[in-house]
Every structure is written in structure tokens, then in C-alpha cells.
Amino acid sequence: MNPSVQAFSDWLSATPLSMQIQTVSWIIPTVQTIHILSIALVMSSAAMVDLRVLGVLWRGEPLVAVTRRFLPWIWWTLLVLLLSGATLIIGEPERSLANPAFILKMSLLAAVLIVTVVFQKGIAGDHLFWERSAKRRVNGRLLAGLSLVLWVGIVFAGRWIAYVDLGAG
Amino acid sequence: MSISARADVMSFAQFLVWLHDSAFASAVRDSDFLFPSIECVHVLAITLVVGSIAIVDLRLVGLASLERSVAAVTADVLPFTWAAFGFAVLTGAALFASHAVGYAANFEFRMKMLLLVVAGINMLTFHLIVQRDRPRWLEAHMTPRPGRLAGLISLLLWVAIVAFGRWIGFEHVR
């Protein structure tokens, strides 16, 4: 582990808040449950928007109606994910901070946030932005496909955090 | 009668042992890669099942998607939910097989299965009610009372199902 990450981890796990999370046995599973339920809302909201763009679901509705319904859920629930995720890190800093699966998850998250902002910027100025031309349509579909792949990657990387052996390394 | 009932119980226990000892279950159990990989797909499927059911339930309760009718929301979302549920059951069965005897005896696992059955009964009851009075469910901004109740019950059940599911991972099931 990187010495400064190790030092930060050691400091964090010695704080009273971290000790509290470590000692009370129900806190971690409860916060993980909240984290998974929030991921369920974000994943499904993103899937609804992406599958509408790809022409699989909600075909009877304008794209902007679907994004108005589901995009706010993604942003508000991300706040809950941030808070529950931070609680899990404070409770078990060693488990996550230097964990390659965790670092991959955060990188994929950064990427999907950029993809989502780009998509949302387009539709915010012009409701038909992603449908105006054949090229825009292809780009919109590429963004939607990329978003789906990235969210799936985030869930997989998140689950692998529990299995990456940090042992001696 | 009582003899055959006892024979059934015995055969279920034997089935669990057989499942646990099967080549497939041993492969999942003994591999550092298979169990977590199947578990990843299981968690992904569950997030899609629970999230998409939440979309329907929040519409039923009257908290979201009000501009569309209950019938329109369920028509778009439920096929997606069922597809994800199929993956959740298949991967769940594979994970169960790897420690069949242990999971079958595990309290959290049993509660999760019980609540899944209750969620199924809740859904069936709701569908029967809807079919009796179909026109009321075709209007936007409309949430008849039985729908609100079914939606609320369903939300609570799925929160509990996810919680029990997560708790299974904290028990050392052998």
C-alpha cells in the first residue's frame, strides 16, 4: 500500500467515529443495505433512460418525458450513495482505499457521471437534441450504451471489493 | 400418511446433501473466481429487480410517474423486471447450491425466501384486484386505494428482502 494512503487509513481507523462503526456490529450491514437499495434506484433509473434512448422501453413517450422522470432520481440518490459509501470507508478504510476494485469502481463512476452530464446537457438546451440528425442519434445511443456498461461495471467492481485479497501486498 | 410425510422431509434433506456434493456446486464452492462472479450478476439482477419494482410501487403509492397511468407504467416496466428476476433466480440457485445445506438452515436465507413468497402473493392479489376494475387503472393522476396499499407493502417487503440478503453474507455459512 502507498505509505501516505496507509498513514491516512491508520489515522482514519483510529478516529472515534470509525471505532464506533467498527464496534457496533449492525452498522456496516445496515449501511450496506441502504447502499444496495440506493444502487437499485440509480441503476434502474439509468437503465430506464438508456433503454429509452436505445428504443427498447417507453417507446410511446418522448425522450424528454422519460429523462424528466428519471434523471433527478439518479442525482438525488447519488447523494445517499456518497453518504453511505463514506460511512463504509470510515468504518473500514483499509478494505477500500487501497483496494484495486474500489479504485476501479471510483474511476468507472467518474466516467459515468461525465457521460450522464454530457447527455443531460444536450437534452436540457433542446428536447430533441439527440434526435435532430442521424449522427446525433448514433451519438446518443453510444452514450446510452456506454452508460449501461459503466453502471454494470460499477456494480461488479463494487462487489469485488469484498474479494480482492489485500493480504501482504 | 405420516410415514410418507417423513419420507418427504428425509428426501429434501438428502436432496440438499446431493446438491451440495454435486460437481457444479463443488466447482462454485472451491473456486476463488466463480462464486464472486456469479454473485456479481446476482447483485446486478437484484438491483434491477428492486429498482424497477420501486418505480411501479412509487407510482402506485402516488409519489412518482403520476403523469402516466398505473397500467402504462406496469406495461413498460414489468417485462424488464421479470427478465432481471430470471437472472436473479438462476444465479441465486447457483449460489445456493454451493452451500445448500448451510443456506437451507440459515435464518436470514429462510426469511428472504419467505418474504419473496409474500411479495409474490401481494403481487398476485393486486393483479386480481386490478383485473376486476380495469378502467380506473388506465388514467393518469389516479391511484385507487388498493394500489396504494399494495405498493406500500411491496416497497417494505423488498427493503426487507435486500436487508436479509445482505445479512446472509455476514453469517459464516458452510
Interface residues (C-beta under 8 A of the other chain):
Chain A: P29 T30 Q32 T33 I36 L37 I39 A40 L41 V42 M43 S44 S45 A47 M48 L51 L57 W58 G60 E61 A65 R69 W73 V152 V155 F156 G158 R159 W160 A162 Y163
Chain B: D32 P36 E39 C40 V43 L44 I46 T47 L48 V49 V50 G51 S52 A54 I55 A64 S65 E67 R68 A72 D76 V77 F80 V159 V162 A163 R166 W167 G169 F170
